Each structure stands twice: as C-alpha cells, then as structure tokens.
C-alpha cells in the first residue's frame, strides 16, 4: 500500500488484493495494539534485522522517523510506549489506521481491485490473475509483488505463490516459523501453571540473550523474550536435532548477591527472600534434579541457569512471521528480480527476518517504500516531495 501511495503521484497504479478488503493481515497484526514500528535508529535498528547489511539502505531511507511522519500526514499521530515500541495515539484503532491509508490511496487515484487471486505467470513472465473464475493479465511496465510469507494462513497468507516463482526460475526457500513458541517437554508439576507469565527474566540461546517475559504454555514456552532467540534455536535444531534455552530468573542479581540474600533465610523462606512467584519456583524445580535442588549449595547458579531442552518450533500456522521466501541472491539492489527485472518484490515474501516489537511492520513498510522509489527512478519519474 505504501508503494502505491509513493508511485501514484506520478503514474497510474492498479492495486490487486485477493481478499474482499485490503489489509486483513495488517488488522491481525493490530490485535492487542498496533505496534507499528520501534523508536530505535541507526546501528541499534539494524541489529534487529537479518541480513542487516542488505536491509540497511532501505531502513535508512525510510526508517521509524519517516514512517511516523508519513502516518502523521495521514492524520495518525503516534506515541512511544515501553521498550521503544511505537503505537498509534491512544484511541485510534487499527481499522482506523488502515482506513486512513486506503483513503489516501483513493484520493491519489489508485484503482483497487479486490477478490483477485494471483495464479502464475505467462510465457513472458507477466502475472496472471483470476477473478470470479475468469483469468486476465494486467498490463503494466512494472509489477510489484507483496504476497507475504506463510504465517497467519487464515488471512490468505499461505506462501502458495512460491510455486509460480519457482516455475520462472526464481529460487525460493521453504518457509519456516519465526517469532513463535518452542516445544519442550513440560514436567507434570508445571502443567497447572500453563498460561502464566514469567516477567523480568532473560532467555539465552547460543550467543543471543534477550530480556523480557515469557509464558508457560501447554506445549512449552513463548513470549517476547523467546521470539528474538528463535533464529538461534532454529539453527541448533537444524544442526543437532535439538536445542537448549537457558533462563535467568533473576537477571538483576549476581550469584554472590543471591547467596547474600539467602545467608540468614530458613529453607522455607528462600523463595520469599528472593521474591520468586509460584510459576518461577515451579519452573526451577521442574528443570533441576531433585537431589541438587534439595542440597541447595548450587541454588544461586541454578536460579540463573534454568536449562530447558527444546524439541521443536511451534507450527507455521501459529507463528507471527516466517523466514524463507525469495532468496536475496535472486534480487537486485532495487528489489527487482535478476532474472526478470520488470518484477519487483517486497515484504515478507523476501528472505529476511526480524523480531516482534514493531520491526516486522517497519521492515514491510521500508521494503515497499524502497521498491517504489527504485521503480520511480528507473522510469525517470520526479522525486516525491
């Protein structure tokens, strides 16, 4: 949508949507609050993306500040919440943000066609669409695809488009879950705590450590402290068949400080002395050998190193986002396909990854804006003011 907004100042734009309305996945992303971007900038912003070196020009060209300014111009002011997360001003619903974007497209003369499904390419690698069981071939000098990955299939984001792109010689990696929960065997004492959060903890996998919170689930754990370590978990699973995450239940206390707090505490008072809630105690006991826990001499170390074996990632259908898609080697610097320069791609259909916290939507906006500006430059259109 942002690409259409950029280009419509200079050329006629036709926008095709397979659903009945634009932006269904955008609305799903807004469940519980539309975290539209994050306030971090520069190297701190790039650190949340992979491959950072390829996405850096796009994020620099149209980063969080530019996105917030663009939204402000649509009548959607934003504010910064916790952890740098940016949301529409309180009281503005996700549907109202989407309406503001669509209204801008309409005002610029963008022709919007809904109920149109992409079904493949003709012999000249030009897209074929289907609407009401009738096929047609849109006519244009350039085509920009933003077909998404394979998360949230109920919104129509299934990744089925990959077959059509492979058929024209484009290498597409299989989609895998990202920003998802992990599967771990939960000892029985943890079952009553399913659905309960563990707050102010850190999670480590490999070289990655993240602070936040997680939730114990029926199948393992998930949450904002888990999602950023998923790439490390995925790599371990691929290399060894299993993985391990390490939870620090008291990241603000060193082992020495924990021992000091427990020095004069009776056995039954240890948990209260450290202000450990019941889910935290249950997790610690569940993953610490009984005799070791009862011995108590390694309690401080064990509290900061709760080791949970991970068996798998949760299914793509449950994932917030996916990795995979068109590999970056198939794409030019302007996001056109090397094999078919009249075809451009943006968003989650290209192989890049980012955690939650506003970075996924920012990446989608940045790549869409970048592709549109490169199309504009290719055809010698004036810069947008």
Secondary structure, 3 states (H helix, E strand, C coil): CHHHHHHCCCCCCEEECCCCCCCHHHHHHCCCCCEEEECCCHHHHHCCEECHHHHHHHHHHCCHHHHHHHHHHCCCCEEECHHHEEEECCCCCHHHHHHHHHHHHHHCCCEEECCCEEEEECCCCCEEEEECCEEECCCCCCEEECCCCCCCHHHCCCCCHHHHHHHCCCCEEEEEEECCCEECCCCHHHHHHCCCEEEEEEEEECCEEEEEEEEECCCEEECHHHHCCHHHHHHHHHHHCCEEEEEECCCCCCHHHHHHHHCCCCHHHHHHHCCCCHHHHHHHHHCCCHHHHHHCCCHHHHHCCEEEEECEECCHHHCCEEEEEECHHHECCCCEECCCCCEEECHHHECCEECCCCHHHHHHHHHHHHHHHHHHHHCCCCCCC
